[in-house]
Amino acid sequence: MVWKVWGYPSASTVGFQRAVVVEPLDPPLVAALDGTQDLYNRPATRYDRTLRYFAMVAFGGSRDVCKVADILVKVHSKAIGKLPYGEGTYDANDPESQLWTHLVAWHSILYVYEKYGPGKLPAAEEAEYWESCAVAAELQTCSPDDVPRTREGVRGYFAAMRPKLQASPIALRAMQHLLHTEMVVPPEMSWWARPLALAAAKSLRVATLAAMPRWMREMAGLRQSRVSDVLIVPVMQVAFAVMHRRPQLQLNLMGALTPNTLKVIAPVKLGIAARTEEVLTPAEARERYGYARPAEAHVEWRERQAARVFGEGGAASDDGLIESQEVLGQLG
């Protein structure tokens, strides 16, 4: 079910954009995003690298997925500091922040699949989807025990989170920024293809806003007419259906906009068989390849990062970010 839903063209486009636009409403998470400024300093590569991570979790081999989950703990160790609004601190490795990110992504991917794709999954398939969501949570610092296994449970989680969400100035800035997909259109794109790419980016913005709850849009000051909400649905349904039937169209688009992610998704879309047809649980894979659970990984490294930031008042090390280029792609 993960390959069925995440492999549909809506996942890597509107689904992913909806997820990253909604995420900044969580105060600790947006503080981590704003603290590094990577979102603004290198938007195209950050977009591609983040999408590549989610694609690897959905489609990648067990060794590569264990490796990227492990290195991501070191990457996130840089995103720590004091909350800009109110008391307390933020840490991108915090289990609650990771659970929010995880569920927003998995919910968004399924939601847009239903809205702009084939429609609602049968009950048994949806149950399998949410069970897989819990398995994927083992690749982050959050506990799979905290992941709801039903649509009602997911709704309950978001209802409990709603009072905690804030449309702070840094959240609004991040959300507006992430809605402009044209930022990932490479400047060297051919003169004839660039207008098409920019038009597609604007369509994605309309589709993403139409897929967000109206209360959330009002909270963030993201305005769009109800007419646009309605008219964009058949447009995206037709576009995604065509791309689904002709996988090369989707791969061509990804090759231009998110080349690192293309390398992960292309083998699945093209039906290329795995070199080794074997299924491992995250625990089995970690044991085989020698990795710790993300919640327990790089404890000393994280303590040194915290000492630099909170003890010495300095900046956290970028070494984890630099090291991540091997598995997530170049920084810029």
N, C-alpha and C positions, 0 to 999 in steps of 0.2 A: 504493500500500500504506500510505503514511503516513495518508492520509485515511481509509482503511478501518479501520485499527487505532486511530488517535487520535480518529476520529470516533465510535467506539463508546462508549456511556455509561460503561463501566468506566474509560476513560482519565482523564477529568477528576474522577473520584471516588476509587476505591480505587487506581488506578494512580498518580495524582499523590500521594495521601497516602502510599503505600508509598515512593515516591521520597524525599519530604522527611523521612520518618521514618528511613530508612536512611542518608541523607547525613551526619548528625552523627557517625557513627562514625569519620569521617576527621578526625584531630586538627586539621590546619590549617583545614579547612572550618568545623568547629564553633567554633573560636576566632574566626573572622571573624563568624559568626552571633552569638556571645555578646558580641563586642566592641562591636557597634552597639546591641544590646538591642532592635532593631526587632521581632524575633520576639515579644517580650513586651509592648512598648509599644503596638503597633498590629497585633495578630494578624490581624484580619479583612482589613484593607486589604493587608497584606503577603501573605497567602495569595492574595488575588485578583490582585494585581499580578504575583506570581510565576507563577501559572497563566496569566495573560494573556500573559506573555512566551513560555511554551512553546506556547501556542495560536497566537500570531503566527508563530512559526517553522514550525509545521505547516500553517497555513491562510492566513497573511497575504500581502498583496501585496509585491512585491520592494522598493519604495521604503520602505514602513513597516518591513519587517523589517530593512533596512540601517540605518535610523534608530534602531530600538530596540537593535540590537546595538552600535551606536556609543555611544549614551548609557549603556548598561549598563557600559561600561568606566569611565566617569566615576563611576557609582554605586558600583561595586566598589572604586574607588580610595580610598574612605572606610574600607573594611574592611581595615585593615592594623595590625600591631602585633607585640608579642612573644608567643610562645607561652606560655600560662599554665602548661603542664606540660612541662618539659624545655627544652632549648636551641633557639634558632632564632626565626624570625619567621614570620608568616603574611601572606598577601596574597590577597584573593578573586580577583584577576586572574591568579594563578599558573596556568600551563598545566596542571599536574598536578591542582590542585584543580578546575579547569574540566572536565578530562577525566573525573574521578570523578563530578562532578555530571551531566555529559552522559550518560555510560553508565548510571548508576543510573536516570536518568529514562527513557531509551529502553528499557532492559531491563525496568523495572517496568511500563511501559505495555503492552509485548508480553506479559509474563508474566501479568498479570491478564486480558488479552484471551483468552489461552488457558485460564486457570483458570475465569473467570466468564463468558466469552463464547462465541463459536462454536467455539473450539478451536484446535488447532495449524494454522499456515499451511502450505500446500504449499511444497516446497523452493524453487521459483522465486520465489514471493511473499516468502518469508522473506529470500532473498538480496537482493531489491530493497529490502526494509525496512532491512537493515543497510547497504546502499550509500547509502540516503537518510540514515541516521544519520551517516555520514561526511561527506556534503554539509552537513548541518546543523551539524557541528562547525566549519565555516568561519566561522560566525557567533559563535564564541567564541575565546578566546585560545589554546586548544589546537590542535594540528595534526591535520588529518584523516588524516595518515599514521599516527597513533598509534591510530586507531579500528579495532578488529577488524571484519572483514567477515563473520564467521560466528558461529554460536552457540557453537562450540567455542572460537573466539578470545575471545569475551566471557567465557566460563567461565574461560579461562586468565587473563584480566585480573583477574577477581575473586579467583581463587585466589592470584595474586601480591599482591593488595592485602590479603588477609585478615590476614597477620601485622602489618600496619601499623595496623589498626583498633584503636581503644581505646574502652572504655565509661567514659570519664572522667565526673566529676560534672557538668560542663556538657553533655556529650553525653547523659547520662541525663535531665537536666532538659529538654533540647530535645526529645528523643524522646517523653517522657511528655506534654509540652505539645502537640506536633504530633499526637498520637493523639486528642486531644480536639477533634474536628471541631465540636462544639457552640459553640466559641469564635467561629465565623463566622456563627452564627445571629443575625440582627439583633434587637436588643431590641424594635424597633417591629413585629415580625411579629405578625400577627393571633393572638388568643388561641386560636383553634381550630386554626391551622396550626402553632403553636409546638410542641405535644407531638409532632406527626408529624415535624417537623424534628429534634427531639431524639432521637426513636426511630431515625430514619434515621442520625443521627450515631453513635449507639451501634452500629448494625449495621455501619457503615463501619469502625469501630474493630476489631470482631471479624473482618471480612473482611480488613482490612489485616494484622493479626497472623497470620491463617491463611495469608497469602501470603508471609510472611517465613520464611527458613530457621530451623529450630529452634535451631541453634547460635548464630545471631545473637540470637534472643530470649533464650536463656539468658545470653549475654554481657551483655545489657542488662537482665536481670531482668524481662523482659516475659512474664508468665505467662498462659497460656490453655490450657484443657483440650483434649485431642484430640477430644473429643465436639463442642465448639464449632467446632473447625477443620473437622470433617466436615459438620456440620449447616448451616453458613453457606453452603456452596457452592451447593446447589440454590436456596436463598433468593435469593442474588445473581444466579444464572443466570436465574431467572424474572423478577426485577425489571428487570435490564438488557435482557432480551429484549423485555419490554413497552415499556420506554422507547425502545428502538431502533425498534420498529414505530410508536411514537407520539412523534415527535421533540419535539412541543410540550411533553410532560411533562418531558423533560430540560431544555428551554429555560426552562420555568417555574421549575424548581428552581435553575438557574443564575442566573436573573434575581433570585431572592431572596437567594442566597448569594454569588455572584460576578458582579455586574452588569457589571464591566469586561470580563471574559472572555466574557460572553454576546455582546457586540458583535462579537467576532472569530469565534465559532463559529456563530452563528445563520445567517449567509448560506449557509454550507456545508450545515448541517443542513436548511435550507429549500429548497435547490437553486437559489439565486439565482446567475445567471451572472455571471462576472467582467466588469467594464467593458472590460478589455483582455485577451484570451486570448493571453497571451504568456508563455513560460517563459524565465527568465534564470538562469544560474548565479550563485552569490554573487559571483564575480569580475566577471562582466559587469555585475551590478547595482551593485556598488561603483564601477566605472568610470563607469557612466552617471550615477549620482547624487552622485558626488564624495566617497566615504567611503574611509578607509584600512582595511586589514585590522585586526581588533580587537587582535591582538598588537602592532601598530605604532601604534595610535591613542592620541592624547592623552598622548604621552610626557612633554612638559613639565608637563602638569597632574599626572600621577602623580608626577613628581619633586618637585613643590612639596608635594604631599600627604605624601610620605615625609619631606621636610625638616621639615614641621610636627610630625610624629609622632615621628620618630627623632632629629631634630636639635634641635628646640626643646622636645620633651616636651609638645607641645600636642595639641589635637584636630584631626582632619582636617576639611576644609570640607564642608558639606552641600549646596553649590551643585549638584553633579551630581544628588543625590537630588531636590532641588527642581525642577530642569530636567526630570527624568524624568516628572513628572506629566502632561506634555503627551501622552506616548505610552503610559504605563502606568496612568494614572489617579491620582486624588488620594491623598495620603498618609493622610488621616483627616479 
